[in-house]
């Protein structure tokens, strides 16, 4: 299969590209960040409809994995741009896929589609009332995917990520404080997280996240019962992250001071995601818990 990945230079794409290649697929990486192009790496502004059309005409991909997006914290500073990138460009991409016979589409969604709830654990059936432009656009894209599945029989598979942690510097998301707690501790620098110590959010280590994307893309269409799937791993507090890091780096200097605008977004997230549908439909099962992630991530960061 020829697989086109948008946002391939980002936090998820950096780790996903080699995984998809390991499955034996030809991968075409696209990202606005690419200055030099090769046969397998193209510069692409997904808000440019003509450029997208030209690329699809040239490459004729079999599958598309759509990761390109503006994340929550950056998105609140530029809501109009976020709408254009996350929603308008996604509809354009879905249309190009339909017109050019793309067989399968993967779409990166987010826990941010939910917003405040009286439930600590939410499933795919629970109400979505997002409080950020990022969440609003991702929820709308999920609805668009459901519409295109029904109206055009388009095979679009959405995956709702929790906060994602990796050795790649974060890109302006709500859970960035977790990445920085690790990065700064390994570098020997003090770090003050922008949240309360008791802040609890769902988190996943990147190797699990990219494996989930690959497994969902490979799953037989007939086994899938939903347009959008929750996936989950663990839900520590910020203090529990600190405690885990201290086991590996006893000298880590980590403190907390809530920044209201970012704390409000964190408080709008549920404590955990019910991912029983993903486990049942396509065998999803995370491999990393908090301490296993900490041990592996600290080793990776020390090598850099």
PyMOL commands that set and color helices and strands:
alter all, ss='L'
color gray80, all
select helices_A, chain A and resi 11-22+49-59+72-77+79-99+111-113+133-152+176-186+206-218+221-223+238-248+260-268+276-282+290-303
alter helices_A, ss='H'
color red, helices_A
select strands_A, chain A and resi 2-6+26-31+41-43+63-66+104-110+121-122+156-161+163-165+191-193+203-205+228-230+254-256+272-273
alter strands_A, ss='S'
color yellow, strands_A
deselect
rebuild
show_as cartoon
